[in-house]
Amino acid sequence: METTYRTGSYYGDNSTNHIWETHDEGTLVAELYVSTDRHEIMNIEVTEAYRGEGHARHLYETADAQMGIYHAPAAHRSEEGNAFAEAVGGDTVAPYPCDCTGCDTQED
């Protein structure tokens, strides 16, 4: 397994993110996207065949050790993302103004 780092967009959305990837003999195993401005986790994905082997945790720990990263606010997480945040622990990004549907439904 090889873990690499680069910057790039999130699937062509013209944003700039920190990106860590794990490859197994050229096959993409897992990828972690972190915003450059808040160091907020934007997405973490593991190829189905490799799930449950600790690849997401490895990328999280690698990125956190390199620059310190934060989980997205609970309203921004998928069910799986919330489970991941609870499993690995760590800090959630500081609150910031947001008008997304999830944040509009959160109680103050």
Backbone bond lengths (Angstrom), bond angles and torsions (degrees), N, CA, C in turn:
res aa  C-N    CA-C-N  psi(-1)  N-CA   C-N-CA  omega(-1)  CA-C   N-CA-C  phi
1 M - - - 1.446 - - 1.527 109.28 -
2 E 1.305 115.13 141.76 1.453 121.51 177.97 1.524 108.77 -129.15
3 T 1.334 116.76 131.92 1.461 121.74 176.09 1.518 108.16 -106.63
4 T 1.330 116.15 129.87 1.455 121.76 -178.88 1.525 109.78 -122.82
5 Y 1.325 115.02 160.78 1.463 122.40 176.95 1.522 108.52 -128.25
6 R 1.320 115.26 142.21 1.463 121.05 174.01 1.526 107.68 -158.23
7 T 1.300 116.89 174.41 1.459 121.07 170.04 1.516 107.40 -115.78
8 G 1.311 115.80 153.93 1.454 119.99 -179.87 1.512 110.77 175.73
9 S 1.315 114.80 -178.55 1.461 120.34 -179.04 1.522 110.36 -84.12
10 Y 1.304 114.43 162.90 1.460 121.46 176.88 1.520 107.30 -89.52
11 Y 1.309 116.42 93.09 1.459 123.00 -179.93 1.528 112.91 51.89
12 G 1.337 115.86 43.79 1.456 120.53 173.62 1.513 115.95 79.69
13 D 1.337 118.68 19.37 1.468 120.23 -177.96 1.529 113.29 -86.89
14 N 1.307 117.99 8.14 1.472 124.74 178.71 1.526 114.00 69.55
15 S 1.326 117.99 12.09 1.460 120.80 173.09 1.524 108.37 -87.14
16 T 1.324 116.35 168.46 1.457 120.74 173.92 1.512 107.77 -118.55
17 N 1.310 116.04 125.70 1.453 122.59 -177.97 1.514 110.83 -131.75
18 H 1.326 114.53 155.51 1.456 120.86 166.62 1.526 104.82 -79.94
19 I 1.336 116.66 136.56 1.465 120.03 -177.36 1.523 109.37 -133.97
20 W 1.312 115.46 124.39 1.456 121.81 172.66 1.520 106.73 -111.30
21 E 1.336 115.84 138.25 1.463 121.12 -179.83 1.520 109.52 -135.27
22 T 1.304 115.10 147.02 1.457 121.33 172.10 1.519 107.41 -114.10
23 H 1.336 115.52 131.97 1.467 122.13 179.13 1.521 109.45 -122.71
24 D 1.311 115.09 145.79 1.462 122.65 174.56 1.522 107.14 -120.43
25 E 1.319 115.70 102.66 1.468 122.00 -178.73 1.527 111.28 49.62
26 G 1.345 115.93 48.82 1.456 121.52 176.11 1.517 115.06 88.30
27 T 1.320 118.59 -9.31 1.457 122.04 179.14 1.521 109.19 -93.19
28 L 1.337 116.74 128.25 1.451 121.09 177.05 1.527 108.99 -68.84
29 V 1.329 115.86 121.08 1.464 122.46 -177.95 1.519 110.67 -99.21
30 A 1.334 116.62 -47.13 1.459 120.86 -176.42 1.518 109.26 -151.72
31 E 1.350 115.34 152.76 1.454 120.36 178.88 1.518 109.32 -144.97
32 L 1.329 114.68 143.81 1.457 123.12 -179.72 1.519 108.41 -129.93
33 Y 1.342 116.52 124.50 1.460 122.94 177.80 1.519 108.45 -109.28
34 V 1.336 116.71 129.34 1.461 123.13 -178.65 1.531 107.80 -130.09
35 S 1.331 116.28 130.77 1.467 119.99 -179.49 1.520 110.89 -63.22
36 T 1.313 115.82 144.79 1.462 119.78 179.79 1.524 111.68 -76.73
37 D 1.317 118.21 -25.71 1.464 119.28 -175.78 1.531 113.07 -83.35
38 R 1.324 118.80 -46.93 1.470 121.38 -176.14 1.524 113.63 -106.48
39 H 1.313 117.21 -6.58 1.472 122.96 -172.69 1.529 110.54 58.51
40 E 1.322 114.56 36.37 1.465 123.11 -179.85 1.523 110.06 -91.52
41 I 1.319 116.28 134.89 1.466 120.03 176.20 1.519 108.12 -65.67
42 M 1.323 115.37 122.79 1.461 121.11 178.97 1.532 110.51 -96.90
43 N 1.333 115.82 -34.23 1.463 119.89 178.94 1.521 108.83 -166.58
44 I 1.313 114.23 145.68 1.463 120.68 170.30 1.516 106.25 -138.84
45 E 1.307 115.84 132.99 1.468 120.75 -174.84 1.517 109.06 -141.31
46 V 1.320 115.42 139.02 1.465 122.00 175.30 1.521 107.54 -124.49
47 T 1.334 116.53 131.94 1.457 121.93 176.72 1.525 109.01 -56.61
48 E 1.306 116.08 135.70 1.467 121.95 -172.62 1.528 113.92 -49.19
49 A 1.302 117.48 -42.45 1.467 120.81 -177.35 1.528 112.95 -64.88
50 Y 1.339 117.18 -17.61 1.464 121.49 -176.36 1.533 113.26 -109.13
51 R 1.322 117.25 3.49 1.467 120.18 -177.51 1.520 111.07 -67.26
52 G 1.325 114.67 148.92 1.458 120.75 178.06 1.522 113.93 83.19
53 E 1.322 117.54 6.79 1.468 121.68 -178.61 1.534 112.70 -105.27
54 G 1.333 117.59 3.97 1.453 120.95 177.06 1.521 115.68 89.57
55 H 1.314 118.59 11.81 1.464 120.92 -177.47 1.529 112.42 -68.25
56 A 1.312 117.92 -39.92 1.468 120.64 178.80 1.524 110.02 -64.99
57 R 1.324 116.71 -44.05 1.464 120.44 178.34 1.531 109.94 -61.73
58 H 1.323 116.73 -42.05 1.472 120.65 179.15 1.529 110.80 -58.86
59 L 1.331 117.23 -46.67 1.459 119.68 179.88 1.524 110.96 -64.83
60 Y 1.335 116.78 -41.94 1.463 120.38 178.23 1.529 110.39 -59.04
61 E 1.315 116.99 -49.82 1.467 120.93 -178.22 1.525 111.90 -64.64
62 T 1.325 117.54 -37.83 1.460 121.75 178.01 1.522 110.50 -63.68
63 A 1.324 116.45 -49.23 1.462 121.02 -179.18 1.521 111.43 -65.44
64 D 1.319 117.07 -42.68 1.461 120.66 -178.75 1.522 110.96 -63.88
65 A 1.319 117.11 -39.38 1.465 120.84 178.19 1.527 111.11 -67.40
66 Q 1.319 116.87 -33.66 1.460 120.88 -177.61 1.523 112.12 -75.10
67 M 1.341 118.16 -41.26 1.467 118.36 -174.04 1.512 114.84 -144.02
68 G 1.304 119.57 -4.95 1.459 120.78 -174.60 1.518 109.45 76.44
69 I 1.326 116.92 113.66 1.458 120.86 -179.44 1.525 109.00 -126.31
70 Y 1.333 115.52 164.68 1.457 121.64 -174.05 1.522 111.02 -132.29
71 H 1.308 114.77 146.17 1.461 119.73 174.01 1.526 108.79 -72.38
72 A 1.304 116.08 151.34 1.460 121.90 175.88 1.528 109.00 -67.71
73 P 1.339 117.60 158.42 1.462 119.45 174.26 1.534 109.89 -56.24
74 A 1.310 116.54 149.84 1.469 120.88 -177.07 1.524 112.03 -53.51
75 A 1.325 117.98 -37.62 1.465 121.27 -178.79 1.522 112.63 -66.23
76 H 1.319 117.82 -18.53 1.460 122.16 -178.93 1.524 112.70 -95.08
77 R 1.304 117.71 -7.71 1.469 121.60 -175.03 1.523 111.91 -89.88
78 S 1.323 114.28 146.33 1.463 119.85 168.39 1.525 107.44 -76.65
79 E 1.305 116.50 171.77 1.466 119.99 176.74 1.526 110.06 -59.21
80 E 1.324 116.69 -41.96 1.458 121.21 178.77 1.528 111.06 -67.52
81 G 1.332 116.39 -38.72 1.457 120.80 178.63 1.514 112.03 -64.62
82 N 1.324 116.22 -37.58 1.454 120.10 177.61 1.524 110.48 -67.20
83 A 1.318 116.85 -42.59 1.468 120.70 177.85 1.529 110.36 -61.71
84 F 1.331 116.83 -39.99 1.458 120.75 178.00 1.523 110.62 -62.90
85 A 1.332 117.32 -47.32 1.463 121.49 179.97 1.523 110.90 -58.79
86 E 1.307 116.70 -42.05 1.460 120.10 178.64 1.519 111.45 -67.63
87 A 1.322 117.48 -36.77 1.467 121.37 -177.05 1.529 112.27 -70.49
88 V 1.346 117.23 -42.84 1.467 119.13 -176.38 1.519 112.92 -90.01
89 G 1.334 117.18 -17.26 1.452 120.00 -176.88 1.511 110.46 72.80
90 G 1.318 116.06 -165.49 1.456 120.52 -179.06 1.509 111.04 102.26
91 D 1.318 114.35 173.09 1.452 121.40 -174.71 1.517 112.54 -86.68
92 T 1.334 114.28 153.10 1.462 122.52 172.39 1.519 107.35 -96.89
93 V 1.315 116.58 144.91 1.459 121.63 179.71 1.530 109.61 -55.82
94 A 1.331 116.56 147.49 1.463 121.44 177.49 1.527 109.41 -61.16
95 P 1.335 117.48 145.57 1.469 119.93 179.48 1.523 111.52 -55.20
96 Y 1.323 115.51 144.70 1.460 121.30 177.26 1.513 108.27 -145.30
97 P 1.330 117.87 155.95 1.468 120.41 -178.34 1.528 110.47 -60.32
98 C 1.302 115.05 131.87 1.469 120.18 -179.78 1.521 108.15 -153.23
99 D 1.312 116.47 136.96 1.466 120.32 -179.96 1.521 111.57 -115.56
100 C 1.341 116.73 24.40 1.463 118.76 179.34 1.538 109.34 -70.56
101 T 1.294 116.15 163.32 1.466 121.68 -178.67 1.507 111.41 -58.34
102 G 1.323 118.36 -42.11 1.448 121.04 -179.33 1.512 112.76 -62.29
103 C 1.323 116.84 -41.97 1.463 120.30 -179.27 1.533 110.88 -72.72
104 D 1.328 117.66 -33.46 1.464 120.12 178.84 1.519 112.02 -64.59
105 T 1.342 116.99 -22.88 1.466 119.35 -178.16 1.529 112.15 -95.64
106 Q 1.331 117.43 -3.98 1.463 120.63 178.87 1.530 110.13 -77.85
107 E 1.322 114.73 140.74 1.454 118.71 177.11 1.522 109.32 -76.81
108 D 1.332 116.43 148.12 1.473 120.78 178.89 1.498 111.92 -75.16
